[in-house]
Amino acid sequence: MSAPSISLKGSLHARVVLRLADTCLIHAQRLAEWCGHGPILEEDIAITNLSLDLLGQARALLAHAAALDGQGLDEDQLAFLREEREYLNLTLVEQPMRRSSAHASGGDFADTVVRNLLLAVWLKLQWQRLQASSDAELAGIAAKAVKEARYHVEHAAQWTARLGDGTEESAARMRAALARAWPYTAEMFIDDACDEWAAAQGVAPRRSELHEAWLAEVGAVLEQACLAVPAGSAFVSTGSRGVHSEHMGFILAEMQHLQRAYPGGRW
């Protein structure tokens, strides 16, 4: 007997919170795959700590989204009992971060470094703006998370400079990783009904409002690393609308296995 799936009622307020929560959750899950596989011991521990920070942010946001939805759910149910189309994370966080037999098309450590930079700057800008949210609970979450996000940006920037301005091999890998990740960044700044509602209510900024500051900060780091900002493309991913890449199903199969195999199980 498998655990039943759940679905939110779909209020715009809950969706605004949930899409940020899901981005943190899936990003944390991907980073956790490096545990025990880091290029050096110090970085193995550092990446795990980044993942734990993001997981803590996801838990707080999921609990808040559940309260807003009003069905009596909790963060565990939202994390483990939704179907794929119920998740509203950015597609970028779903992409493989390290090579394995299960994901032969995945990337390498350069993909992790690049993605950490792109997402950490975006999340930092989100948290900075959300500290002034009319949603007091969300503002409180942001006030704590922004401190973690600043460290995440610093950590990613250091590795970007180290590898981008490193050896010929490391620079080539960073250029390839940038080319793989950059097309997914357009989704970070596409406004929808959630953005318009959130901006009108003072809950959150429109995502498009973050683009200029994000591009300036990311561009400065890339310049220091002797890397060029890739050209834009017409491609726009749709994970934050619930339409995901082929990788999402594999992530959820691993994340949800225990809860679906033993419904309601507790440690």
C-alpha positions as semicolon CSV with decimal commas, in nm:
position;residue;x (nm);y (nm);z (nm)
1;M;0,000;0,000;0,000
2;S;0,149;0,333;-0,107
3;A;0,095;0,670;0,060
4;P;-0,178;0,885;-0,095
5;S;-0,082;1,196;-0,289
6;I;-0,193;1,537;-0,170
7;S;-0,270;1,860;-0,350
8;L;-0,285;2,221;-0,236
9;K;-0,596;2,429;-0,288
10;G;-0,386;2,664;-0,497
11;S;-0,415;3,010;-0,337
12;L;-0,176;3,258;-0,496
13;H;-0,025;3,339;-0,156
14;A;0,056;2,974;-0,088
15;R;0,198;2,931;-0,439
16;V;0,429;3,231;-0,399
17;V;0,575;3,073;-0,086
18;L;0,572;2,720;-0,225
19;R;0,768;2,790;-0,541
20;L;1,051;2,937;-0,332
21;A;1,026;2,648;-0,085
22;D;1,044;2,389;-0,362
23;T;1,343;2,557;-0,523
24;C;1,530;2,542;-0,190
25;L;1,418;2,182;-0,130
26;I;1,523;2,038;-0,465
27;H;1,845;2,240;-0,468
28;A;1,924;2,096;-0,124
29;Q;1,851;1,744;-0,249
30;R;2,085;1,786;-0,544
31;L;2,365;1,929;-0,330
32;A;2,326;1,641;-0,085
33;E;2,430;1,405;-0,364
34;W;2,785;1,537;-0,319
35;C;2,803;1,409;0,041
36;G;3,097;1,169;0,043
37;H;3,193;1,259;-0,315
38;G;3,340;1,609;-0,283
39;P;3,667;1,690;-0,464
40;I;3,836;1,754;-0,128
41;L;3,726;1,675;0,228
42;E;3,679;2,040;0,323
43;E;3,450;2,100;0,026
44;D;3,261;1,777;0,090
45;I;3,167;1,919;0,433
46;A;3,100;2,268;0,296
47;I;2,857;2,149;0,029
48;T;2,674;1,939;0,284
49;N;2,636;2,246;0,505
50;L;2,502;2,447;0,211
51;S;2,247;2,171;0,156
52;L;2,145;2,179;0,523
53;D;2,099;2,557;0,510
54;L;1,871;2,523;0,209
55;L;1,681;2,238;0,371
56;G;1,617;2,452;0,678
57;Q;1,487;2,733;0,458
58;A;1,267;2,485;0,270
59;R;1,120;2,347;0,593
60;A;1,026;2,691;0,721
61;L;0,872;2,789;0,388
62;L;0,685;2,459;0,346
63;A;0,538;2,489;0,695
64;H;0,425;2,842;0,613
65;A;0,276;2,737;0,278
66;A;0,088;2,456;0,452
67;A;-0,055;2,701;0,707
68;L;-0,162;2,938;0,430
69;D;-0,331;2,655;0,243
70;G;-0,547;2,571;0,545
71;Q;-0,584;2,196;0,494
72;G;-0,401;2,098;0,811
73;L;-0,096;1,968;0,623
74;D;0,264;1,990;0,746
75;E;0,600;2,039;0,578
76;D;0,671;1,665;0,560
77;Q;0,349;1,598;0,371
78;L;0,424;1,877;0,126
79;A;0,779;1,752;0,077
80;F;0,700;1,384;0,028
81;L;0,341;1,334;-0,082
82;R;0,288;1,559;-0,382
83;E;0,292;1,448;-0,744
84;E;0,552;1,592;-0,981
85;R;0,321;1,856;-1,129
86;E;0,250;1,990;-0,778
87;Y;0,612;2,100;-0,732
88;L;0,688;2,459;-0,835
89;N;1,069;2,476;-0,823
90;L;1,292;2,633;-1,085
91;T;1,394;2,381;-1,349
92;L;1,761;2,468;-1,300
93;V;1,775;2,297;-0,960
94;E;1,658;1,967;-1,111
95;Q;1,953;1,929;-1,344
96;P;2,217;1,667;-1,253
97;M;2,515;1,803;-1,062
98;R;2,757;1,512;-1,078
99;R;2,821;1,221;-1,309
100;S;2,683;0,882;-1,214
101;S;2,557;0,572;-1,390
102;A;2,201;0,687;-1,324
103;H;2,259;1,023;-1,492
104;A;2,510;0,963;-1,768
105;S;2,427;1,302;-1,920
106;G;2,504;1,485;-1,594
107;G;2,782;1,733;-1,532
108;D;3,077;1,762;-1,300
109;F;3,189;1,981;-1,011
110;A;3,194;2,283;-1,244
111;D;2,818;2,246;-1,289
112;T;2,773;2,260;-0,912
113;V;2,992;2,569;-0,877
114;V;2,816;2,755;-1,158
115;R;2,470;2,663;-1,039
116;N;2,551;2,756;-0,681
117;L;2,659;3,100;-0,800
118;L;2,354;3,162;-1,019
119;L;2,109;3,043;-0,755
120;A;2,283;3,189;-0,449
121;V;2,279;3,541;-0,595
122;W;1,914;3,500;-0,697
123;L;1,813;3,369;-0,354
124;K;2,008;3,641;-0,175
125;L;1,825;3,909;-0,373
126;Q;1,494;3,738;-0,297
127;W;1,564;3,723;0,076
128;Q;1,681;4,085;0,086
129;R;1,355;4,204;-0,066
130;L;1,138;3,963;0,133
131;Q;1,260;4,110;0,464
132;A;1,017;4,394;0,393
133;S;0,728;4,160;0,305
134;S;0,379;4,238;0,431
135;D;0,370;3,869;0,526
136;A;0,532;3,885;0,871
137;E;0,614;3,513;0,879
138;L;0,782;3,528;0,539
139;A;0,975;3,840;0,643
140;G;1,102;3,655;0,950
141;I;1,217;3,358;0,743
142;A;1,394;3,595;0,505
143;A;1,577;3,777;0,784
144;K;1,747;3,452;0,887
145;A;1,795;3,311;0,538
146;V;1,965;3,620;0,395
147;K;2,260;3,569;0,631
148;E;2,308;3,216;0,500
149;A;2,261;3,329;0,141
150;R;2,542;3,584;0,173
151;Y;2,782;3,307;0,268
152;H;2,654;3,088;-0,016
153;V;2,731;3,369;-0,264
154;E;3,079;3,419;-0,119
155;H;3,153;3,047;-0,130
156;A;3,034;3,010;-0,489
157;A;3,220;3,324;-0,603
158;Q;3,549;3,197;-0,458
159;W;3,519;2,864;-0,640
160;T;3,413;3,036;-0,963
161;A;3,724;3,255;-0,959
162;R;3,947;2,965;-0,858
163;L;3,833;2,742;-1,144
164;G;3,754;3,000;-1,410
165;D;4,095;3,165;-1,371
166;G;4,270;2,837;-1,299
167;T;4,406;2,580;-1,541
168;E;4,309;2,545;-1,905
169;E;4,110;2,235;-1,810
170;S;3,922;2,396;-1,521
171;A;3,839;2,705;-1,730
172;A;3,707;2,489;-2,015
173;R;3,487;2,297;-1,774
174;M;3,351;2,617;-1,626
175;R;3,268;2,754;-1,971
176;A;3,087;2,431;-2,056
177;A;2,898;2,438;-1,725
178;L;2,791;2,798;-1,784
179;A;2,665;2,707;-2,129
180;R;2,460;2,421;-1,982
181;A;2,310;2,624;-1,696
182;W;2,252;2,966;-1,848
183;P;1,945;2,883;-2,064
184;Y;1,756;2,788;-1,746
185;T;1,812;3,128;-1,585
186;A;1,544;3,303;-1,793
187;E;1,278;3,129;-1,582
188;M;1,404;3,311;-1,271
189;F;1,275;3,642;-1,404
190;I;0,948;3,559;-1,583
191;D;0,647;3,715;-1,410
192;D;0,313;3,539;-1,380
193;A;-0,013;3,582;-1,188
194;C;0,164;3,497;-0,860
195;D;0,413;3,778;-0,912
196;E;0,145;4,033;-0,994
197;W;-0,062;3,936;-0,690
198;A;0,242;3,929;-0,459
199;A;0,364;4,270;-0,576
200;A;0,019;4,425;-0,540
201;Q;-0,014;4,288;-0,185
202;G;0,342;4,374;-0,083
203;V;0,417;4,008;-0,017
204;A;0,706;3,966;-0,260
205;P;0,871;4,148;-0,550
206;R;0,805;4,060;-0,911
207;R;1,076;3,822;-1,024
208;S;1,153;4,049;-1,318
209;E;1,258;4,322;-1,072
210;L;1,556;4,112;-0,962
211;H;1,710;4,064;-1,306
212;E;1,921;4,379;-1,334
213;A;2,084;4,340;-0,992
214;W;2,133;3,964;-1,045
215;L;2,301;4,010;-1,382
216;A;2,529;4,283;-1,247
217;E;2,644;4,073;-0,950
218;V;2,684;3,749;-1,144
219;G;2,857;3,934;-1,427
220;A;3,110;4,087;-1,187
221;V;3,200;3,744;-1,047
222;L;3,234;3,597;-1,396
223;E;3,455;3,884;-1,507
224;Q;3,685;3,825;-1,211
225;A;3,696;3,458;-1,310
226;C;3,786;3,545;-1,673
227;L;3,453;3,400;-1,789
228;A;3,208;3,567;-2,026
229;V;2,837;3,604;-1,965
230;P;2,673;3,365;-2,215
231;A;2,438;3,495;-2,481
232;G;2,067;3,467;-2,408
233;S;1,835;3,226;-2,584
234;A;1,465;3,199;-2,660
235;F;1,433;2,890;-2,438
236;V;1,229;2,934;-2,118
237;S;1,195;2,643;-1,874
238;T;0,869;2,590;-1,687
239;G;0,938;2,411;-1,357
240;S;0,787;2,693;-1,151
241;R;0,461;2,627;-1,337
242;G;0,477;2,256;-1,253
243;V;0,608;2,138;-1,591
244;H;0,944;1,980;-1,523
245;S;1,243;1,826;-1,695
246;E;1,295;1,452;-1,728
247;H;1,519;1,458;-1,420
248;M;1,250;1,557;-1,171
249;G;1,088;1,214;-1,156
250;F;1,416;1,049;-1,056
251;I;1,467;1,303;-0,776
252;L;1,117;1,247;-0,637
253;A;1,150;0,869;-0,662
254;E;1,450;0,887;-0,432
255;M;1,310;1,157;-0,201
256;Q;0,968;0,999;-0,157
257;H;1,055;0,630;-0,151
258;L;1,054;0,576;0,227
259;Q;0,734;0,771;0,291
260;R;0,549;0,598;0,009
261;A;0,678;0,254;0,105
262;Y;0,586;0,304;0,473
263;P;0,300;0,558;0,482
264;G;0,300;0,769;0,796
265;G;0,623;0,612;0,918
266;R;0,807;0,788;1,201
267;W;1,161;0,749;1,326
